[in-house]
Amino acid sequence: MLEGKAVIGDTDMLQTMQQDALHLAAKALDFFDVTEATDIARFVK
């Protein structure tokens, strides 16, 4: 797993939804190379 710090800006999302988004983004970064932005975006969408 990549190590780093995720930052969520100002949002009106519920806290649980923010956590779900972070977990999904981390999972996408584990599956794909960081340079494969299109594949990561497709996975998250």
mmCIF file of the N, C-alpha and C atoms, coordinates in Angstrom:
data_MODEL
# 
_entry.id   MODEL 
# 
loop_
_atom_site.group_PDB 
_atom_site.id 
_atom_site.type_symbol 
_atom_site.label_atom_id 
_atom_site.label_alt_id 
_atom_site.label_comp_id 
_atom_site.label_asym_id 
_atom_site.label_entity_id 
_atom_site.label_seq_id 
_atom_site.pdbx_PDB_ins_code 
_atom_site.Cartn_x 
_atom_site.Cartn_y 
_atom_site.Cartn_z 
_atom_site.occupancy 
_atom_site.B_iso_or_equiv 
_atom_site.pdbx_formal_charge 
_atom_site.auth_seq_id 
_atom_site.auth_comp_id 
_atom_site.auth_asym_id 
_atom_site.auth_atom_id 
_atom_site.pdbx_PDB_model_num 
ATOM 1   N N  . MET A 1 1  ? 0.848   -1.185 0.000   1.00 0.00 ? 1  MET A N  1 
ATOM 2   C CA . MET A 1 1  ? 0.000   0.000  0.000   1.00 0.00 ? 1  MET A CA 1 
ATOM 3   C C  . MET A 1 1  ? 0.889   1.243  0.000   1.00 0.00 ? 1  MET A C  1 
ATOM 4   N N  . LEU A 1 2  ? 0.473   2.234  -0.744  1.00 0.00 ? 2  LEU A N  1 
ATOM 5   C CA . LEU A 1 2  ? 1.203   3.490  -0.767  1.00 0.00 ? 2  LEU A CA 1 
ATOM 6   C C  . LEU A 1 2  ? 1.073   4.193  0.568   1.00 0.00 ? 2  LEU A C  1 
ATOM 7   N N  . GLU A 1 3  ? 2.126   4.857  0.939   1.00 0.00 ? 3  GLU A N  1 
ATOM 8   C CA . GLU A 1 3  ? 2.085   5.617  2.184   1.00 0.00 ? 3  GLU A CA 1 
ATOM 9   C C  . GLU A 1 3  ? 1.995   7.088  1.819   1.00 0.00 ? 3  GLU A C  1 
ATOM 10  N N  . GLY A 1 4  ? 1.179   7.804  2.519   1.00 0.00 ? 4  GLY A N  1 
ATOM 11  C CA . GLY A 1 4  ? 1.028   9.218  2.251   1.00 0.00 ? 4  GLY A CA 1 
ATOM 12  C C  . GLY A 1 4  ? -0.116  9.775  3.060   1.00 0.00 ? 4  GLY A C  1 
ATOM 13  N N  . LYS A 1 5  ? -0.419  11.006 2.792   1.00 0.00 ? 5  LYS A N  1 
ATOM 14  C CA . LYS A 1 5  ? -1.478  11.671 3.532   1.00 0.00 ? 5  LYS A CA 1 
ATOM 15  C C  . LYS A 1 5  ? -2.496  12.213 2.537   1.00 0.00 ? 5  LYS A C  1 
ATOM 16  N N  . ALA A 1 6  ? -3.730  11.807 2.724   1.00 0.00 ? 6  ALA A N  1 
ATOM 17  C CA . ALA A 1 6  ? -4.806  12.301 1.872   1.00 0.00 ? 6  ALA A CA 1 
ATOM 18  C C  . ALA A 1 6  ? -5.454  13.501 2.543   1.00 0.00 ? 6  ALA A C  1 
ATOM 19  N N  . VAL A 1 7  ? -5.786  14.473 1.739   1.00 0.00 ? 7  VAL A N  1 
ATOM 20  C CA . VAL A 1 7  ? -6.421  15.681 2.256   1.00 0.00 ? 7  VAL A CA 1 
ATOM 21  C C  . VAL A 1 7  ? -7.736  15.880 1.521   1.00 0.00 ? 7  VAL A C  1 
ATOM 22  N N  . ILE A 1 8  ? -8.798  16.036 2.282   1.00 0.00 ? 8  ILE A N  1 
ATOM 23  C CA . ILE A 1 8  ? -10.106 16.343 1.707   1.00 0.00 ? 8  ILE A CA 1 
ATOM 24  C C  . ILE A 1 8  ? -10.381 17.812 1.979   1.00 0.00 ? 8  ILE A C  1 
ATOM 25  N N  . GLY A 1 9  ? -10.620 18.537 0.909   1.00 0.00 ? 9  GLY A N  1 
ATOM 26  C CA . GLY A 1 9  ? -10.895 19.956 1.052   1.00 0.00 ? 9  GLY A CA 1 
ATOM 27  C C  . GLY A 1 9  ? -12.283 20.204 1.620   1.00 0.00 ? 9  GLY A C  1 
ATOM 28  N N  . ASP A 1 10 ? -12.729 21.410 1.517   1.00 0.00 ? 10 ASP A N  1 
ATOM 29  C CA . ASP A 1 10 ? -14.048 21.797 2.007   1.00 0.00 ? 10 ASP A CA 1 
ATOM 30  C C  . ASP A 1 10 ? -15.117 21.079 1.194   1.00 0.00 ? 10 ASP A C  1 
ATOM 31  N N  . THR A 1 11 ? -15.970 20.347 1.872   1.00 0.00 ? 11 THR A N  1 
ATOM 32  C CA . THR A 1 11 ? -16.996 19.569 1.187   1.00 0.00 ? 11 THR A CA 1 
ATOM 33  C C  . THR A 1 11 ? -18.247 19.464 2.047   1.00 0.00 ? 11 THR A C  1 
ATOM 34  N N  . ASP A 1 12 ? -19.345 19.160 1.396   1.00 0.00 ? 12 ASP A N  1 
ATOM 35  C CA . ASP A 1 12 ? -20.585 18.955 2.143   1.00 0.00 ? 12 ASP A CA 1 
ATOM 36  C C  . ASP A 1 12 ? -20.937 17.469 2.227   1.00 0.00 ? 12 ASP A C  1 
ATOM 37  N N  . MET A 1 13 ? -19.965 16.596 1.888   1.00 0.00 ? 13 MET A N  1 
ATOM 38  C CA . MET A 1 13 ? -20.194 15.152 1.995   1.00 0.00 ? 13 MET A CA 1 
ATOM 39  C C  . MET A 1 13 ? -20.216 14.725 3.457   1.00 0.00 ? 13 MET A C  1 
ATOM 40  N N  . LEU A 1 14 ? -20.996 13.700 3.728   1.00 0.00 ? 14 LEU A N  1 
ATOM 41  C CA . LEU A 1 14 ? -20.993 13.119 5.066   1.00 0.00 ? 14 LEU A CA 1 
ATOM 42  C C  . LEU A 1 14 ? -19.620 12.519 5.359   1.00 0.00 ? 14 LEU A C  1 
ATOM 43  N N  . GLN A 1 15 ? -19.269 12.452 6.633   1.00 0.00 ? 15 GLN A N  1 
ATOM 44  C CA . GLN A 1 15 ? -17.977 11.909 7.041   1.00 0.00 ? 15 GLN A CA 1 
ATOM 45  C C  . GLN A 1 15 ? -17.794 10.470 6.538   1.00 0.00 ? 15 GLN A C  1 
ATOM 46  N N  . THR A 1 16 ? -18.850 9.672  6.607   1.00 0.00 ? 16 THR A N  1 
ATOM 47  C CA . THR A 1 16 ? -18.740 8.282  6.147   1.00 0.00 ? 16 THR A CA 1 
ATOM 48  C C  . THR A 1 16 ? -18.493 8.208  4.645   1.00 0.00 ? 16 THR A C  1 
ATOM 49  N N  . MET A 1 17 ? -19.104 9.111  3.901   1.00 0.00 ? 17 MET A N  1 
ATOM 50  C CA . MET A 1 17 ? -18.896 9.141  2.459   1.00 0.00 ? 17 MET A CA 1 
ATOM 51  C C  . MET A 1 17 ? -17.461 9.566  2.133   1.00 0.00 ? 17 MET A C  1 
ATOM 52  N N  . GLN A 1 18 ? -16.916 10.494 2.899   1.00 0.00 ? 18 GLN A N  1 
ATOM 53  C CA . GLN A 1 18 ? -15.529 10.911 2.711   1.00 0.00 ? 18 GLN A CA 1 
ATOM 54  C C  . GLN A 1 18 ? -14.579 9.742  2.962   1.00 0.00 ? 18 GLN A C  1 
ATOM 55  N N  . GLN A 1 19 ? -14.826 8.984  4.021   1.00 0.00 ? 19 GLN A N  1 
ATOM 56  C CA . GLN A 1 19 ? -13.986 7.827  4.330   1.00 0.00 ? 19 GLN A CA 1 
ATOM 57  C C  . GLN A 1 19 ? -14.091 6.770  3.230   1.00 0.00 ? 19 GLN A C  1 
ATOM 58  N N  . ASP A 1 20 ? -15.291 6.550  2.724   1.00 0.00 ? 20 ASP A N  1 
ATOM 59  C CA . ASP A 1 20 ? -15.474 5.593  1.630   1.00 0.00 ? 20 ASP A CA 1 
ATOM 60  C C  . ASP A 1 20 ? -14.688 6.031  0.392   1.00 0.00 ? 20 ASP A C  1 
ATOM 61  N N  . ALA A 1 21 ? -14.719 7.319  0.099   1.00 0.00 ? 21 ALA A N  1 
ATOM 62  C CA . ALA A 1 21 ? -13.990 7.844  -1.054  1.00 0.00 ? 21 ALA A CA 1 
ATOM 63  C C  . ALA A 1 21 ? -12.485 7.651  -0.880  1.00 0.00 ? 21 ALA A C  1 
ATOM 64  N N  . LEU A 1 22 ? -11.985 7.881  0.325   1.00 0.00 ? 22 LEU A N  1 
ATOM 65  C CA . LEU A 1 22 ? -10.556 7.690  0.585   1.00 0.00 ? 22 LEU A CA 1 
ATOM 66  C C  . LEU A 1 22 ? -10.156 6.229  0.447   1.00 0.00 ? 22 LEU A C  1 
ATOM 67  N N  . HIS A 1 23 ? -10.975 5.332  0.964   1.00 0.00 ? 23 HIS A N  1 
ATOM 68  C CA . HIS A 1 23 ? -10.672 3.900  0.864   1.00 0.00 ? 23 HIS A CA 1 
ATOM 69  C C  . HIS A 1 23 ? -10.683 3.440  -0.597  1.00 0.00 ? 23 HIS A C  1 
ATOM 70  N N  . LEU A 1 24 ? -11.644 3.920  -1.363  1.00 0.00 ? 24 LEU A N  1 
ATOM 71  C CA . LEU A 1 24 ? -11.729 3.550  -2.767  1.00 0.00 ? 24 LEU A CA 1 
ATOM 72  C C  . LEU A 1 24 ? -10.533 4.090  -3.553  1.00 0.00 ? 24 LEU A C  1 
ATOM 73  N N  . ALA A 1 25 ? -10.144 5.322  -3.271  1.00 0.00 ? 25 ALA A N  1 
ATOM 74  C CA . ALA A 1 25 ? -8.984  5.907  -3.950  1.00 0.00 ? 25 ALA A CA 1 
ATOM 75  C C  . ALA A 1 25 ? -7.710  5.139  -3.604  1.00 0.00 ? 25 ALA A C  1 
ATOM 76  N N  . ALA A 1 26 ? -7.550  4.755  -2.349  1.00 0.00 ? 26 ALA A N  1 
ATOM 77  C CA . ALA A 1 26 ? -6.373  3.983  -1.938  1.00 0.00 ? 26 ALA A CA 1 
ATOM 78  C C  . ALA A 1 26 ? -6.354  2.624  -2.632  1.00 0.00 ? 26 ALA A C  1 
ATOM 79  N N  . LYS A 1 27 ? -7.510  1.999  -2.744  1.00 0.00 ? 27 LYS A N  1 
ATOM 80  C CA . LYS A 1 27 ? -7.609  0.705  -3.414  1.00 0.00 ? 27 LYS A CA 1 
ATOM 81  C C  . LYS A 1 27 ? -7.235  0.846  -4.891  1.00 0.00 ? 27 LYS A C  1 
ATOM 82  N N  . ALA A 1 28 ? -7.705  1.902  -5.531  1.00 0.00 ? 28 ALA A N  1 
ATOM 83  C CA . ALA A 1 28 ? -7.379  2.144  -6.937  1.00 0.00 ? 28 ALA A CA 1 
ATOM 84  C C  . ALA A 1 28 ? -5.879  2.341  -7.113  1.00 0.00 ? 28 ALA A C  1 
ATOM 85  N N  . LEU A 1 29 ? -5.247  3.056  -6.194  1.00 0.00 ? 29 LEU A N  1 
ATOM 86  C CA . LEU A 1 29 ? -3.808  3.279  -6.292  1.00 0.00 ? 29 LEU A CA 1 
ATOM 87  C C  . LEU A 1 29 ? -3.021  1.999  -6.051  1.00 0.00 ? 29 LEU A C  1 
ATOM 88  N N  . ASP A 1 30 ? -3.577  1.066  -5.289  1.00 0.00 ? 30 ASP A N  1 
ATOM 89  C CA . ASP A 1 30 ? -2.934  -0.231 -5.095  1.00 0.00 ? 30 ASP A CA 1 
ATOM 90  C C  . ASP A 1 30 ? -3.030  -1.082 -6.363  1.00 0.00 ? 30 ASP A C  1 
ATOM 91  N N  . PHE A 1 31 ? -4.158  -1.001 -7.060  1.00 0.00 ? 31 PHE A N  1 
ATOM 92  C CA . PHE A 1 31 ? -4.381  -1.812 -8.253  1.00 0.00 ? 31 PHE A CA 1 
ATOM 93  C C  . PHE A 1 31 ? -3.628  -1.301 -9.475  1.00 0.00 ? 31 PHE A C  1 
ATOM 94  N N  . PHE A 1 32 ? -3.512  0.004  -9.611  1.00 0.00 ? 32 PHE A N  1 
ATOM 95  C CA . PHE A 1 32 ? -2.957  0.598  -10.818 1.00 0.00 ? 32 PHE A CA 1 
ATOM 96  C C  . PHE A 1 32 ? -1.698  1.391  -10.503 1.00 0.00 ? 32 PHE A C  1 
ATOM 97  N N  . ASP A 1 33 ? -0.870  1.561  -11.527 1.00 0.00 ? 33 ASP A N  1 
ATOM 98  C CA . ASP A 1 33 ? 0.304   2.413  -11.412 1.00 0.00 ? 33 ASP A CA 1 
ATOM 99  C C  . ASP A 1 33 ? -0.171  3.862  -11.340 1.00 0.00 ? 33 ASP A C  1 
ATOM 100 N N  . VAL A 1 34 ? 0.541   4.665  -10.597 1.00 0.00 ? 34 VAL A N  1 
ATOM 101 C CA . VAL A 1 34 ? 0.129   6.060  -10.397 1.00 0.00 ? 34 VAL A CA 1 
ATOM 102 C C  . VAL A 1 34 ? 0.034   6.808  -11.727 1.00 0.00 ? 34 VAL A C  1 
ATOM 103 N N  . THR A 1 35 ? 0.821   6.406  -12.711 1.00 0.00 ? 35 THR A N  1 
ATOM 104 C CA . THR A 1 35 ? 0.805   7.102  -14.001 1.00 0.00 ? 35 THR A CA 1 
ATOM 105 C C  . THR A 1 35 ? -0.400  6.727  -14.859 1.00 0.00 ? 35 THR A C  1 
ATOM 106 N N  . GLU A 1 36 ? -1.178  5.726  -14.449 1.00 0.00 ? 36 GLU A N  1 
ATOM 107 C CA . GLU A 1 36 ? -2.344  5.289  -15.215 1.00 0.00 ? 36 GLU A CA 1 
ATOM 108 C C  . GLU A 1 36 ? -3.599  6.034  -14.741 1.00 0.00 ? 36 GLU A C  1 
ATOM 109 N N  . ALA A 1 37 ? -3.585  7.340  -14.897 1.00 0.00 ? 37 ALA A N  1 
ATOM 110 C CA . ALA A 1 37 ? -4.659  8.182  -14.366 1.00 0.00 ? 37 ALA A CA 1 
ATOM 111 C C  . ALA A 1 37 ? -6.023  7.813  -14.939 1.00 0.00 ? 37 ALA A C  1 
ATOM 112 N N  . THR A 1 38 ? -6.086  7.481  -16.214 1.00 0.00 ? 38 THR A N  1 
ATOM 113 C CA . THR A 1 38 ? -7.363  7.129  -16.832 1.00 0.00 ? 38 THR A CA 1 
ATOM 114 C C  . THR A 1 38 ? -7.932  5.857  -16.220 1.00 0.00 ? 38 THR A C  1 
ATOM 115 N N  . ASP A 1 39 ? -7.082  4.862  -15.989 1.00 0.00 ? 39 ASP A N  1 
ATOM 116 C CA . ASP A 1 39 ? -7.542  3.610  -15.384 1.00 0.00 ? 39 ASP A CA 1 
ATOM 117 C C  . ASP A 1 39 ? -8.013  3.833  -13.954 1.00 0.00 ? 39 ASP A C  1 
ATOM 118 N N  . ILE A 1 40 ? -7.305  4.671  -13.225 1.00 0.00 ? 40 ILE A N  1 
ATOM 119 C CA . ILE A 1 40 ? -7.696  4.979  -11.845 1.00 0.00 ? 40 ILE A CA 1 
ATOM 120 C C  . ILE A 1 40 ? -9.049  5.685  -11.836 1.00 0.00 ? 40 ILE A C  1 
ATOM 121 N N  . ALA A 1 41 ? -9.219  6.661  -12.707 1.00 0.00 ? 41 ALA A N  1 
ATOM 122 C CA . ALA A 1 41 ? -10.487 7.399  -12.775 1.00 0.00 ? 41 ALA A CA 1 
ATOM 123 C C  . ALA A 1 41 ? -11.635 6.473  -13.151 1.00 0.00 ? 41 ALA A C  1 
ATOM 124 N N  . ARG A 1 42 ? -11.390 5.567  -14.090 1.00 0.00 ? 42 ARG A N  1 
ATOM 125 C CA . ARG A 1 42 ? -12.426 4.619  -14.503 1.00 0.00 ? 42 ARG A CA 1 
ATOM 126 C C  . ARG A 1 42 ? -12.808 3.706  -13.337 1.00 0.00 ? 42 ARG A C  1 
ATOM 127 N N  . PHE A 1 43 ? -11.834 3.264  -12.558 1.00 0.00 ? 43 PHE A N  1 
ATOM 128 C CA . PHE A 1 43 ? -12.082 2.400  -11.404 1.00 0.00 ? 43 PHE A CA 1 
ATOM 129 C C  . PHE A 1 43 ? -12.916 3.126  -10.353 1.00 0.00 ? 43 PHE A C  1 
ATOM 130 N N  . VAL A 1 44 ? -12.567 4.367  -10.070 1.00 0.00 ? 44 VAL A N  1 
ATOM 131 C CA . VAL A 1 44 ? -13.279 5.137  -9.046  1.00 0.00 ? 44 VAL A CA 1 
ATOM 132 C C  . VAL A 1 44 ? -14.699 5.447  -9.504  1.00 0.00 ? 44 VAL A C  1 
ATOM 133 N N  . LYS A 1 45 ? -14.854 5.783  -10.773 1.00 0.00 ? 45 LYS A N  1 
ATOM 134 C CA . LYS A 1 45 ? -16.181 6.107  -11.296 1.00 0.00 ? 45 LYS A CA 1 
ATOM 135 C C  . LYS A 1 45 ? -17.077 4.900  -11.247 1.00 0.00 ? 45 LYS A C  1 
# 
